[in-house]
């Protein structure tokens, strides 16, 4: 997946800030998904 994002950023000429955003948003979503799973196990839901 990082290779796909890197290629997308390069082809769209996203720049440094755009590339950071392209990598940060999916990583943040993945972190939220993991946190949700951990919280559900802790609370026993």
C-alpha distance matrix in Angstrom:
0.0 3.8 5.3 5.1 6.4 8.6 10.0 10.7 12.4 14.3 15.5 16.6 18.3 17.2 18.9 18.4 18.8 16.6 13.7 14.5 14.7 11.3 9.8 12.6 12.8 9.8 10.7 14.2 13.7 12.3 15.2 17.6 16.7 17.4 20.5 21.7 21.7 23.5 26.0 26.8 27.6 29.8 31.7 32.0 30.8
3.8 0.0 3.8 5.4 5.1 6.0 8.6 9.8 10.4 12.1 14.2 15.3 16.2 15.0 16.1 15.3 16.0 14.3 11.0 11.7 12.7 9.7 7.6 10.9 12.1 9.9 10.1 13.7 14.3 13.1 15.4 18.1 18.0 18.4 21.1 22.9 23.1 24.5 26.9 28.2 28.9 30.7 32.8 33.5 32.6
5.3 3.8 0.0 3.8 5.5 5.0 6.1 8.5 9.8 10.4 12.1 14.1 15.2 14.8 16.1 15.9 17.3 15.4 12.0 13.7 14.9 11.7 10.4 14.0 15.1 13.1 13.8 17.4 17.7 16.7 19.1 21.8 21.5 21.9 24.8 26.4 26.5 28.1 30.6 31.6 32.3 34.3 36.4 36.8 35.9
5.1 5.4 3.8 0.0 3.8 5.4 5.2 6.1 8.6 9.9 10.6 12.2 14.1 13.7 15.8 16.3 17.2 14.5 11.8 13.9 14.1 10.5 10.3 13.9 14.1 12.0 13.7 17.0 16.7 16.2 19.1 21.2 20.8 21.9 24.7 25.9 26.2 28.2 30.4 31.2 32.3 34.4 36.1 36.5 35.2
6.4 5.1 5.5 3.8 0.0 3.8 5.5 5.0 6.1 8.6 9.9 10.5 12.0 10.8 12.8 13.0 13.6 10.9 8.2 10.2 10.3 6.7 6.9 10.5 10.9 9.6 11.3 14.3 14.6 14.7 17.2 19.3 19.5 20.7 23.1 24.5 25.3 27.0 29.0 30.1 31.5 33.2 34.9 35.6 34.3
8.6 6.0 5.0 5.4 3.8 0.0 3.8 5.4 5.1 6.1 8.6 10.0 10.5 9.9 11.1 11.3 12.8 10.7 7.5 10.0 11.4 8.4 8.2 12.0 13.4 12.6 13.6 16.7 17.6 17.5 19.6 22.0 22.5 23.3 25.6 27.3 28.1 29.5 31.6 33.0 34.1 35.7 37.6 38.5 37.4
10.0 8.6 6.1 5.2 5.5 3.8 0.0 3.8 5.4 5.1 6.0 8.5 9.7 10.4 12.3 13.5 15.1 12.6 10.0 13.1 14.0 10.8 11.5 15.2 16.0 15.0 16.6 19.6 20.0 20.1 22.6 24.7 24.8 26.0 28.5 29.9 30.6 32.3 34.4 35.5 36.7 38.5 40.2 40.9 39.6
10.7 9.8 8.5 6.1 5.0 5.4 3.8 0.0 3.8 5.5 5.3 6.1 8.4 8.4 11.2 12.9 13.7 10.5 8.9 12.1 12.0 8.8 10.6 14.0 14.0 13.5 15.8 18.3 18.4 19.1 21.7 23.3 23.6 25.3 27.5 28.6 29.7 31.6 33.3 34.4 35.9 37.7 39.1 39.9 38.3
12.4 10.4 9.8 8.6 6.1 5.1 5.4 3.8 0.0 3.8 5.6 5.3 5.9 5.2 7.5 9.1 10.2 7.3 5.6 9.2 9.7 7.3 9.2 12.4 13.2 13.6 15.3 17.6 18.5 19.4 21.5 23.2 24.1 25.6 27.4 28.9 30.2 31.8 33.4 34.8 36.4 37.8 39.3 40.5 39.0
14.3 12.1 10.4 9.9 8.6 6.1 5.1 5.5 3.8 0.0 3.8 5.5 5.1 6.6 8.0 10.1 12.2 10.0 8.2 11.9 13.1 11.0 12.4 15.8 16.9 17.1 18.6 21.0 22.0 22.7 24.7 26.7 27.5 28.7 30.7 32.3 33.5 35.0 36.7 38.2 39.6 41.1 42.7 43.8 42.4
15.5 14.2 12.1 10.6 9.9 8.6 6.0 5.3 5.6 3.8 0.0 3.8 5.5 7.9 10.3 13.1 14.7 11.9 10.9 14.7 15.1 12.6 14.7 18.0 18.4 18.4 20.5 22.9 23.3 24.2 26.6 28.3 28.8 30.4 32.5 33.7 34.9 36.7 38.4 39.5 41.1 42.8 44.2 45.1 43.5
16.6 15.3 14.1 12.2 10.5 10.0 8.5 6.1 5.3 5.5 3.8 0.0 3.8 5.4 8.6 11.8 12.6 9.5 9.7 13.3 13.1 11.2 14.0 16.7 16.8 17.5 19.8 21.6 22.1 23.6 25.8 27.1 27.9 29.8 31.6 32.7 34.2 36.1 37.4 38.6 40.5 42.0 43.2 44.3 42.6
18.3 16.2 15.2 14.1 12.0 10.5 9.7 8.4 5.9 5.1 5.5 3.8 0.0 3.8 5.6 9.1 10.7 8.5 8.8 12.4 13.0 11.9 14.3 16.9 17.7 18.8 20.6 22.4 23.5 24.9 26.7 28.2 29.4 31.0 32.6 34.0 35.7 37.2 38.5 40.1 41.8 43.1 44.4 45.8 44.2
17.2 15.0 14.8 13.7 10.8 9.9 10.4 8.4 5.2 6.6 7.9 5.4 3.8 0.0 3.8 6.8 7.3 4.7 5.8 9.1 9.4 8.8 11.5 13.6 14.4 16.0 17.7 19.1 20.4 22.0 23.6 25.0 26.5 28.2 29.4 30.9 32.8 34.1 35.3 37.0 38.9 39.9 41.2 42.7 41.2
18.9 16.1 16.1 15.8 12.8 11.1 12.3 11.2 7.5 8.0 10.3 8.6 5.6 3.8 0.0 3.8 5.7 5.3 6.0 8.6 10.0 10.4 12.3 14.1 15.7 17.6 18.6 19.9 21.9 23.3 24.4 26.1 27.9 29.2 30.3 32.1 34.0 35.0 36.2 38.2 39.9 40.7 42.2 43.9 42.6
18.4 15.3 15.9 16.3 13.0 11.3 13.5 12.9 9.1 10.1 13.1 11.8 9.1 6.8 3.8 0.0 3.8 5.6 5.2 6.3 8.8 10.0 10.8 12.2 14.5 16.6 16.8 18.1 20.5 21.8 22.3 24.3 26.4 27.3 28.1 30.3 32.2 32.8 34.0 36.4 37.9 38.4 40.1 42.0 41.0
18.8 16.0 17.3 17.2 13.6 12.8 15.1 13.7 10.2 12.2 14.7 12.6 10.7 7.3 5.7 3.8 0.0 3.8 5.4 5.1 6.3 8.7 10.0 10.3 12.2 15.0 15.4 15.9 18.4 20.2 20.5 22.0 24.4 25.6 26.1 28.1 30.3 31.0 31.8 34.2 36.0 36.4 37.8 39.8 38.7
16.6 14.3 15.4 14.5 10.9 10.7 12.6 10.5 7.3 10.0 11.9 9.5 8.5 4.7 5.3 5.6 3.8 0.0 3.8 5.4 5.1 6.1 8.7 9.7 10.7 13.1 14.4 15.2 17.0 18.9 20.0 21.3 23.2 24.8 25.7 27.3 29.4 30.5 31.4 33.4 35.3 36.1 37.4 39.1 37.7
13.7 11.0 12.0 11.8 8.2 7.5 10.0 8.9 5.6 8.2 10.9 9.7 8.8 5.8 6.0 5.2 5.4 3.8 0.0 3.8 5.4 5.0 6.3 8.5 10.3 11.8 12.7 14.3 16.2 17.4 18.6 20.5 22.1 23.3 24.5 26.4 28.1 29.2 30.5 32.5 34.1 35.0 36.6 38.1 37.0
14.5 11.7 13.7 13.9 10.2 10.0 13.1 12.1 9.2 11.9 14.7 13.3 12.4 9.1 8.6 6.3 5.1 5.4 3.8 0.0 3.8 5.5 5.3 5.9 8.6 10.7 10.6 11.8 14.4 15.6 16.1 18.1 20.1 21.1 21.9 24.1 26.0 26.6 27.9 30.1 31.7 32.3 33.9 35.7 34.7
14.7 12.7 14.9 14.1 10.3 11.4 14.0 12.0 9.7 13.1 15.1 13.1 13.0 9.4 10.0 8.8 6.3 5.1 5.4 3.8 0.0 3.8 5.4 4.9 6.0 8.9 9.8 10.2 12.2 14.2 15.0 16.2 18.4 19.9 20.6 22.3 24.5 25.5 26.4 28.4 30.3 31.1 32.3 34.1 32.8
11.3 9.7 11.7 10.5 6.7 8.4 10.8 8.8 7.3 11.0 12.6 11.2 11.9 8.8 10.4 10.0 8.7 6.1 5.0 5.5 3.8 0.0 3.8 5.7 6.0 7.3 9.1 10.6 11.7 13.3 14.9 16.4 17.7 19.4 20.8 22.2 24.0 25.4 26.6 28.3 30.1 31.3 32.6 34.0 32.6
9.8 7.6 10.4 10.3 6.9 8.2 11.5 10.6 9.2 12.4 14.7 14.0 14.3 11.5 12.3 10.8 10.0 8.7 6.3 5.3 5.4 3.8 0.0 3.8 5.8 6.2 6.5 8.8 10.6 11.2 12.6 14.7 16.1 17.1 18.6 20.5 22.0 23.1 24.6 26.5 27.9 29.0 30.7 32.1 31.0
12.6 10.9 14.0 13.9 10.5 12.0 15.2 14.0 12.4 15.8 18.0 16.7 16.9 13.6 14.1 12.2 10.3 9.7 8.5 5.9 4.9 5.7 3.8 0.0 3.8 5.8 5.2 6.0 8.6 9.9 10.3 12.2 14.3 15.3 16.2 18.2 20.1 20.9 22.1 24.2 25.9 26.6 28.1 29.9 28.8
12.8 12.1 15.1 14.1 10.9 13.4 16.0 14.0 13.2 16.9 18.4 16.8 17.7 14.4 15.7 14.5 12.2 10.7 10.3 8.6 6.0 6.0 5.8 3.8 0.0 3.8 5.4 5.1 6.3 8.7 9.9 10.7 12.5 14.4 15.3 16.6 18.8 20.2 21.0 22.7 24.8 25.8 26.9 28.5 27.0
9.8 9.9 13.1 12.0 9.6 12.6 15.0 13.5 13.6 17.1 18.4 17.5 18.8 16.0 17.6 16.6 15.0 13.1 11.8 10.7 8.9 7.3 6.2 5.8 3.8 0.0 3.8 5.4 5.0 6.2 8.6 9.8 10.6 12.4 14.2 15.3 16.8 18.6 19.9 21.3 23.1 24.5 25.8 27.0 25.5
10.7 10.1 13.8 13.7 11.3 13.6 16.6 15.8 15.3 18.6 20.5 19.8 20.6 17.7 18.6 16.8 15.4 14.4 12.7 10.6 9.8 9.1 6.5 5.2 5.4 3.8 0.0 3.8 5.4 5.1 6.2 8.7 9.9 10.6 12.2 14.2 15.6 16.6 18.3 20.1 21.5 22.6 24.3 25.7 24.7
14.2 13.7 17.4 17.0 14.3 16.7 19.6 18.3 17.6 21.0 22.9 21.6 22.4 19.1 19.9 18.1 15.9 15.2 14.3 11.8 10.2 10.6 8.8 6.0 5.1 5.4 3.8 0.0 3.8 5.4 5.0 6.2 8.7 10.0 10.4 12.3 14.4 15.3 16.3 18.3 20.2 20.9 22.3 24.0 22.9
13.7 14.3 17.7 16.7 14.6 17.6 20.0 18.4 18.5 22.0 23.3 22.1 23.5 20.4 21.9 20.5 18.4 17.0 16.2 14.4 12.2 11.7 10.6 8.6 6.3 5.0 5.4 3.8 0.0 3.8 5.4 5.1 6.3 8.8 9.8 10.6 12.6 14.4 15.3 16.6 18.8 20.1 21.1 22.4 20.9
12.3 13.1 16.7 16.2 14.7 17.5 20.1 19.1 19.4 22.7 24.2 23.6 24.9 22.0 23.3 21.8 20.2 18.9 17.4 15.6 14.2 13.3 11.2 9.9 8.7 6.2 5.1 5.4 3.8 0.0 3.8 5.4 5.1 6.3 8.6 9.9 10.9 12.6 14.3 15.6 17.0 18.6 20.2 21.1 20.0
15.2 15.4 19.1 19.1 17.2 19.6 22.6 21.7 21.5 24.7 26.6 25.8 26.7 23.6 24.4 22.3 20.5 20.0 18.6 16.1 15.0 14.9 12.6 10.3 9.9 8.6 6.2 5.0 5.4 3.8 0.0 3.8 5.4 5.2 6.1 8.6 10.0 10.6 12.2 14.2 15.6 16.5 18.2 19.7 19.1
17.6 18.1 21.8 21.2 19.3 22.0 24.7 23.3 23.2 26.7 28.3 27.1 28.2 25.0 26.1 24.3 22.0 21.3 20.5 18.1 16.2 16.4 14.7 12.2 10.7 9.8 8.7 6.2 5.1 5.4 3.8 0.0 3.8 5.4 5.0 6.1 8.7 9.9 10.3 12.2 14.3 15.2 16.2 17.9 16.7
16.7 18.0 21.5 20.8 19.5 22.5 24.8 23.6 24.1 27.5 28.8 27.9 29.4 26.5 27.9 26.4 24.4 23.2 22.1 20.1 18.4 17.7 16.1 14.3 12.5 10.6 9.9 8.7 6.3 5.1 5.4 3.8 0.0 3.8 5.5 5.1 6.4 8.8 10.0 10.8 12.7 14.5 15.6 16.4 15.0
17.4 18.4 21.9 21.9 20.7 23.3 26.0 25.3 25.6 28.7 30.4 29.8 31.0 28.2 29.2 27.3 25.6 24.8 23.3 21.1 19.9 19.4 17.1 15.3 14.4 12.4 10.6 10.0 8.8 6.3 5.2 5.4 3.8 0.0 3.8 5.4 5.2 6.3 8.7 10.0 10.9 12.5 14.4 15.3 14.8
20.5 21.1 24.8 24.7 23.1 25.6 28.5 27.5 27.4 30.7 32.5 31.6 32.6 29.4 30.3 28.1 26.1 25.7 24.5 21.9 20.6 20.8 18.6 16.2 15.3 14.2 12.2 10.4 9.8 8.6 6.1 5.0 5.5 3.8 0.0 3.8 5.4 5.1 6.1 8.5 9.9 10.5 12.2 13.9 13.6
21.7 22.9 26.4 25.9 24.5 27.3 29.9 28.6 28.9 32.3 33.7 32.7 34.0 30.9 32.1 30.3 28.1 27.3 26.4 24.1 22.3 22.2 20.5 18.2 16.6 15.3 14.2 12.3 10.6 9.9 8.6 6.1 5.1 5.4 3.8 0.0 3.8 5.5 5.2 6.1 8.7 9.9 10.6 11.9 10.7
21.7 23.1 26.5 26.2 25.3 28.1 30.6 29.7 30.2 33.5 34.9 34.2 35.7 32.8 34.0 32.2 30.3 29.4 28.1 26.0 24.5 24.0 22.0 20.1 18.8 16.8 15.6 14.4 12.6 10.9 10.0 8.7 6.4 5.2 5.4 3.8 0.0 3.8 5.5 5.2 6.4 8.8 10.1 10.4 9.7
23.5 24.5 28.1 28.2 27.0 29.5 32.3 31.6 31.8 35.0 36.7 36.1 37.2 34.1 35.0 32.8 31.0 30.5 29.2 26.6 25.5 25.4 23.1 20.9 20.2 18.6 16.6 15.3 14.4 12.6 10.6 9.9 8.8 6.3 5.1 5.5 3.8 0.0 3.8 5.4 5.2 6.2 8.7 9.7 10.4
26.0 26.9 30.6 30.4 29.0 31.6 34.4 33.3 33.4 36.7 38.4 37.4 38.5 35.3 36.2 34.0 31.8 31.4 30.5 27.9 26.4 26.6 24.6 22.1 21.0 19.9 18.3 16.3 15.3 14.3 12.2 10.3 10.0 8.7 6.1 5.2 5.5 3.8 0.0 3.8 5.4 5.1 6.1 8.3 8.5
26.8 28.2 31.6 31.2 30.1 33.0 35.5 34.4 34.8 38.2 39.5 38.6 40.1 37.0 38.2 36.4 34.2 33.4 32.5 30.1 28.4 28.3 26.5 24.2 22.7 21.3 20.1 18.3 16.6 15.6 14.2 12.2 10.8 10.0 8.5 6.1 5.2 5.4 3.8 0.0 3.8 5.5 5.3 5.7 5.1
27.6 28.9 32.3 32.3 31.5 34.1 36.7 35.9 36.4 39.6 41.1 40.5 41.8 38.9 39.9 37.9 36.0 35.3 34.1 31.7 30.3 30.1 27.9 25.9 24.8 23.1 21.5 20.2 18.8 17.0 15.6 14.3 12.7 10.9 9.9 8.7 6.4 5.2 5.4 3.8 0.0 3.8 5.6 5.0 6.6
29.8 30.7 34.3 34.4 33.2 35.7 38.5 37.7 37.8 41.1 42.8 42.0 43.1 39.9 40.7 38.4 36.4 36.1 35.0 32.3 31.1 31.3 29.0 26.6 25.8 24.5 22.6 20.9 20.1 18.6 16.5 15.2 14.5 12.5 10.5 9.9 8.8 6.2 5.1 5.5 3.8 0.0 3.8 5.5 8.0
31.7 32.8 36.4 36.1 34.9 37.6 40.2 39.1 39.3 42.7 44.2 43.2 44.4 41.2 42.2 40.1 37.8 37.4 36.6 33.9 32.3 32.6 30.7 28.1 26.9 25.8 24.3 22.3 21.1 20.2 18.2 16.2 15.6 14.4 12.2 10.6 10.1 8.7 6.1 5.3 5.6 3.8 0.0 3.8 5.6
32.0 33.5 36.8 36.5 35.6 38.5 40.9 39.9 40.5 43.8 45.1 44.3 45.8 42.7 43.9 42.0 39.8 39.1 38.1 35.7 34.1 34.0 32.1 29.9 28.5 27.0 25.7 24.0 22.4 21.1 19.7 17.9 16.4 15.3 13.9 11.9 10.4 9.7 8.3 5.7 5.0 5.5 3.8 0.0 3.8
30.8 32.6 35.9 35.2 34.3 37.4 39.6 38.3 39.0 42.4 43.5 42.6 44.2 41.2 42.6 41.0 38.7 37.7 37.0 34.7 32.8 32.6 31.0 28.8 27.0 25.5 24.7 22.9 20.9 20.0 19.1 16.7 15.0 14.8 13.6 10.7 9.7 10.4 8.5 5.1 6.6 8.0 5.6 3.8 0.0
